[in-house]
């Protein structure tokens, strides 16, 4: 499949599949995705926007939906999660467009969710921002590295075709 010239139908199909994968990964990892360190391995999938910028909106919607179904912290967490998904995937897409190294996706995948989610989460659960941001940074760093590895692997797969 020529990944440079996808039809709208192919983009829609890929978007739906990526959304489903994101939500399934969140479902099976929710025991530690919502914990103290929040290792949200599903956020590694934001890195795919580096290669496929059309995934920015579907990835934002995936985070919104997963927070709606599994999060349980209400409106701010649901909408905020969607915005964080859009920002993170958007930054990954921008890095890909500028042809920055694949490893660069570690930064947005790690920093944006940890630092932005901590803003409202600290208010909702009553934990100081600095303490919460520190613990979320540790968990998101894992997702950031996995995201970069995912992008490298996908780039190698589609380079051969």
C-alpha positions in Angstrom: 0.0 0.0 0.0 1.3 3.4 -1.0 1.2 5.3 2.3 1.9 8.7 0.6 -1.3 8.6 -1.5 -4.0 7.2 0.6 -7.7 7.7 -0.4 -10.2 9.2 2.0 -11.7 5.8 2.5 -8.3 4.3 3.4 -7.6 7.2 5.8 -11.0 6.7 7.5 -10.4 3.0 7.8 -6.9 3.4 9.3 -8.3 6.1 11.6 -11.0 3.8 12.9 -8.5 1.0 13.4 -6.1 3.2 15.3 -8.9 4.5 17.5 -10.0 1.0 18.3 -6.4 -0.1 19.1 -6.0 3.0 21.4 -9.2 2.2 23.3 -8.5 -1.5 23.6 -5.0 -0.8 24.8 -6.4 1.6 27.4 -9.0 -1.0 28.5 -6.4 -3.7 29.1 -3.9 -1.3 30.8 -6.4 0.7 32.9 -5.2 -0.9 36.1 -1.9 1.1 35.9 -3.0 3.8 33.4 -5.1 5.5 36.1 -2.7 4.9 39.1 -0.3 7.0 40.9 2.3 7.0 38.1 -0.3 6.6 35.3 1.7 4.6 32.8 -0.6 5.2 29.9 1.1 3.0 27.3 -1.7 3.8 24.9 -0.4 7.4 24.6 2.6 5.9 22.8 0.2 5.6 19.8 0.2 9.4 19.5 3.5 8.9 17.8 1.8 7.5 14.8 0.7 11.0 13.9 4.4 11.6 13.1 4.0 9.4 10.0 0.3 9.9 9.4 -0.8 13.4 10.3 -4.5 12.6 9.5 -4.5 10.7 12.8 -4.4 13.8 15.0 -8.1 14.2 15.4 -8.9 10.5 15.7 -6.2 10.2 18.4 -7.7 13.2 20.3 -11.1 11.6 20.1 -9.7 8.3 21.3 -8.4 9.9 24.5 -11.7 11.7 25.0 -13.7 8.4 24.6 -11.4 6.4 26.8 -11.6 9.0 29.6 -15.4 9.1 29.2 -15.7 5.3 29.5 -12.9 4.5 31.9 -11.8 7.7 33.6 -14.5 8.5 36.0 -13.3 12.0 36.8 -15.9 14.0 34.9 -16.2 16.7 32.4 -12.8 18.4 32.8 -10.9 15.1 32.5 -12.9 14.0 29.5 -12.7 17.2 27.5 -9.2 18.0 28.8 -8.0 14.5 27.8 -9.3 15.2 24.3 -7.5 18.5 24.1 -4.3 16.8 25.4 -4.7 14.1 22.8 -5.0 16.7 20.0 -2.0 18.7 21.2 0.2 15.7 21.7 -0.6 14.1 18.4 -0.5 17.5 16.7 3.1 18.1 18.0 4.1 14.6 16.8 2.6 15.3 13.3 4.5 18.7 13.2 7.8 16.9 14.1 7.2 14.4 11.3 6.3 17.2 8.8 9.6 19.0 9.7 11.5 15.7 9.4 12.9 15.9 12.9 14.3 12.5 14.1 11.7 9.9 15.2 13.1 10.0 18.7 11.8 13.5 19.1 8.3 12.2 19.7 9.5 11.3 23.2 9.2 14.9 24.2 5.5 15.7 23.4 4.3 12.2 24.4 6.1 12.6 27.8 5.7 16.4 28.5 2.3 17.4 27.2 0.1 14.8 29.0 2.1 14.9 32.2 2.3 18.7 32.5 -1.1 19.6 31.2 -3.2 16.9 32.7 -1.7 17.7 36.1 -3.3 21.2 35.9 -6.9 19.9 36.4 -6.1 16.6 38.0 -4.3 18.3 40.9 -7.5 20.2 41.6 -9.8 17.2 41.1 -7.9 14.8 43.4 -6.3 17.3 45.8 -2.7 16.5 45.1 -0.2 19.4 44.7 0.6 20.1 41.0 4.4 19.6 41.4 4.0 16.2 43.1 1.4 15.0 40.5 3.4 16.3 37.5 6.5 14.6 38.8 4.7 11.2 39.1 3.0 11.6 35.7 6.3 12.5 34.0 7.8 9.2 35.2 4.9 7.2 33.8 4.7 9.2 30.5 8.4 8.8 29.9 7.8 5.1 29.4 5.1 5.8 26.9 7.3 8.4 25.2 10.1 5.8 24.6 7.6 3.2 23.4 6.1 5.8 21.1 9.5 6.5 19.5 10.1 2.8 19.1 6.7 2.4 17.5 7.4 5.2 15.0 10.8 3.8 14.1 9.2 0.3 13.6 6.4 1.6 11.4 8.7 3.8 9.4 10.9 0.8 8.6 7.8 -1.3 7.6 6.5 1.3 5.2 9.8 2.3 3.8 10.2 -1.1 2.3 6.9 -0.9 0.4 
